[in-house]
Amino acid sequence: MHKNWTSWLVFALLAIVWGSSFILMKEGLKAFNPYQVASLRMLFAGIILLPFAYKAIKRIPKNKLGLVVFSGILGNFIPAYLFCIAETQIDSSLAGILNSLTPMFTIIVGVLFFKVQTSMVKVLGMIIGFIGLSILLGSGKDVSFHNLSFASLVILATLLYGINVNILSRYMQQLGSLNVASIAFAFLMIPSICVLYFTGYFNTDFSSPIVLRALAATSVLGIIGTSMATILFYYLVKQAGMLFGSMVTYGIPVVAVAWGIWDGESLNLIQIGCLGLILFGVYIVNRGHLKFIKKPAT
């Protein structure tokens, strides 16, 4: 399909927006705990998508509503907390690189549990990607079980993304991405508010400049990095196709690494090489299976 300048512009915006999510989480964590940052992200996203949810509730069959909510919890709510908890101990750039494993886990889960066919070439791609991951996890200056355990939270989040994408592709493909997202985030507002209440968020001193800056970062994370990005991705897939839209996966870690370096995070040549190795593995795995990749995750 021919890609006009609008599609390329949306493509670039999505790569920048999703790639910036990791540094925004890091900014939010300067004043709030990880549970509050993740909850604020879900809350702001839900508020923006709420008008779409009003129409979406009429378009989604009642017997699918439970699955839509479960998809939101599995593919958005839990990963949001896992990423924020992880970033209390690992760099945002590393989180961005590990996030690129999402398409690979999508295929692995599809093969193991959803009867998706694969080939030796794609198995090779998985092996290449995980070799890159193994070297990456051992290439930092301060490698310890403690840091690896927090990095594993990001890997778990990408696994949940992979499971959710397969669920969306198998059971909710005809419902529309925007309908699913708006209903899911509207529901997630409820537990998000509860988490904020029980973690003492509403007792925060909002006159503090640090708090206001962190609040601004988390609001951008939820409004632009989650809800608006969902709408943009929906538009991109509709205009240019899933194949083109899924390629945003390759731009996200590049933007995340750039932000990390700008913020003073250290990244050595081995880690950059590992990023290339992971993306090369993802490229091989994706070939022929891109129809399963509904949305690159954050």
N, C-alpha and C positions, 0 to 999 in steps of 0.2 A: 504494500500500500504506500502510496506517495505521502511523504511527510512534508507538510508546509511549515512555514516559519513559526506558526502558532504552536504546533506540536513540539518543535524543538525548544521553543521558549518554555513551555510547560515542563518539558523533560528536564531542562536545566534548573528550573525553579524547584522541582521536586527533589533533585539531587542535592541542591543547596539546603533546602528546608529539612529534609530527613537527615542529611549529613550533619546539620547543625544541632540536632536534637540532643546529642551526647554532651556538648559543651553547655547547653542550656540546663541540662540536668545537673551538671557540675556547679553551675552558678546558683541554682536553686538550693543545693545542699549546703551552701555557705551560711544559710540562715535557718533552714528547715531540716527536719530529719527525713530519711528516705521515704518513709510511709506518707508523710505530708506532701512531699514533692510529687510522688506518683498519684496521690489522691487529687491534688490540685490539677494535675494534667488531665485526669479523667473527668473531673468536674467541669473545667473550662471547655473541653471538647464536647461534653454532653450539652452544655448550655447553647453552644453554637449550632449543634446538629438537631436541637430540639424541634425547631420549626419543620424540618424534614421528617421527623419522627411522626408528626401528626398525620401526614399523608401516607407515610410508609406503613403505619399500623393497619390501614385499610387495604393495603396491597399484599400483605403477607398472610398466608393461610394460618388460622389459629393453631393448627397442629404443628406448625413450624416455629411458633414464637418461643417455645422452650429451647429449641435447638439454637435459635438466634441469640438468646441470652447466654446460653452455655458457650457459644462461639465467642461472644464478647468477653466473657470471663477468662476463657482459655487463651484467646489470641490477643487480648489487650490488657485486661485488668491485672492478671498475675504477672505477665512479662514486664509491665510498667514498674512493679515493685521490685522484681528481680534485678532489672537494670539499675534502678536507683540504689538499691542495697549494694550491688557490685561496685558502683562508682564511688562508694565511700572508701574503697581500698585500691582500686585500679584506675589507670588513666582513662580519660574519655576517648582518646584515640584508639586504645586497645579495645575498648568496648565497641567502637565503630568497626574495627577490623573483624572482631569476632561475630558481629551482626551479619557479616557477609556470608556466614555459613547457612543462613536461612534457606536459600534455594536448595542447597545440598540435603539438608534434613527433610525438606519437602519431598524430594524424590525417594530418599531412604524410607521414610514413613509410608509413602505411596506403594513402594515395592513390597514392604513387609506386611502391611495391614490392609491395603486398598487394592491389591491385585494389579498394580501398575506394572506393565512390562518394562524390562530394562535390557541392557546389552553389556558385553564385556568392555566396550569403549566407555560407557558411563560408569561402570565399576572402577575402571582405571581413573576416571575423573574424580571419583570419591576418594580413592587412595591418595591421589596427588593432593587433594584438598586437605585431607587429614594429616598428611606428612607436613604440609605447610603449617597446620594448626599445632602439631606436636613441637616443631622447631620454634614456632612463635612463643609458645608457653614457656619454653626453656631458655629464651634469648634475652630476657630482661636482666637488668643489673641486680635486682634484689628478688631473685626467684626463691619462693618458699611455699610450703604447703598452705600457709595462711593466704597468700596472694592467689595461688592456684585455685583455692576453694572459692574465692570470690569471682574469679574469672569463669569458673564452672557455672555460676549462676547465670551469666550471659549465655553460655552454651545451652543451658537448660531452657532459657527464654526462647532461643532460636529453634530448639526442638519443639516447644509448644507452638511457635509460629508455624512450623512445618506440619504439625498435626492439624492445626486449625485450617490451614490452606487446603488440605486434603478434604476436610469436612465440608468446607465451603464449596469446593469443586464438585464433590460427589453428591451432596444433598441440597445445596442452596444456590446452584448456579443460575437458576431462572428467577431468583428473587431480586437481583440487582444489588450491586455492591453498596450503593448509597442507602438503599432501604435497610439493608442488614446493619450497616454501620450506625445509622441514626437511631434505630431501635435499641441496639446494643449499648451505645453510649448513654442514651436517655436512661436506661435501667441502671447503668453503672454509676450514675450520679448519686443514687441512694446509698450504696455501701461506701462510696467515696466521702460523702458528708459524715457518715458514721465514724469512719477512720479519723477524719479531721477532728471531730468532736472528742473522741476518746484519747487522742494523742495531744490534746491541749492546744491545738492550733488557734482556736478562737481567743485564747489568752495571750497571744503574741503581741508584742509592742510594735505596732505598725507605724510608729513615728520614727523608727530607726532607719537610717539610709540603707544599711546592709539588708534589712528585712524587705524594704521597698524594692530594692534591686533584685533580690531573689524572687520576690512575688512577680515582678515584671517578667523575669526569665521564665518562670513556670507558666505564667499566663500566655506568653508567646509560644511556649512548648505545647500547651493544650489547644490554643485557638488556631495557630498557624501550623505548628509541627504535627498536629494530629487531625483536627477536624477539617481545616482548609486543605491540608495535603490530601486527605481522603477524597474530597470533592474534586481536586485537581487531577488525582490519579484516575478517578472515575471518568472524568472528561477525556483524559489522554487515551485511555483504553478504548473509549467509544469512538474517538476520532482517528486514532492511529493503530489500534489493535493491541492485543495482549503481548505479542512478541516484542513490539517496540517499547511498551510500557514497562515490561519486566526488566529491560536493560538498565533501568534506574538503579538496580541493585549494584551495578559496577561503579556508579558515581558516588554512592553514599559513603563508603569507607575512605575514599580519597578526600572528600570534604571534611569528614570527621578527623582525619589525620592532620589536615591543614590547620583546622581550628586548634587541635591539641598542640601542635608546634608553636602556633601563635601565642598560646597561653603558657608557654614555657615547658611543656612536656617533652621529655627526651625520647627520641626514636632513632634506633641505629639502622644501619644498612641491612642487617640480617632480618630485622622486623619488616622493613619495606619489601625485601625479597620474599618474605613469607606471605605478605599481602598479595603480591603478584602471583605466587604459587596457589594460594587459596582461590583467587579470582579465576585463574586458569582452570583449576579443577571444577569450579562452579560453571564455567563456560561449557566445558565438556559434558557435565552432568545435565545442564539445561537443554542441550540440543535434542529436539524432538519431544521434550516434555514441558515446554513453556506454557502450554495451556493450563497446567496445574498451578502456575504461580500467579495468584490473584493480586497480591500486593506485597512489595518488599517491606520488612518490618523495621522498628526502631527500639 
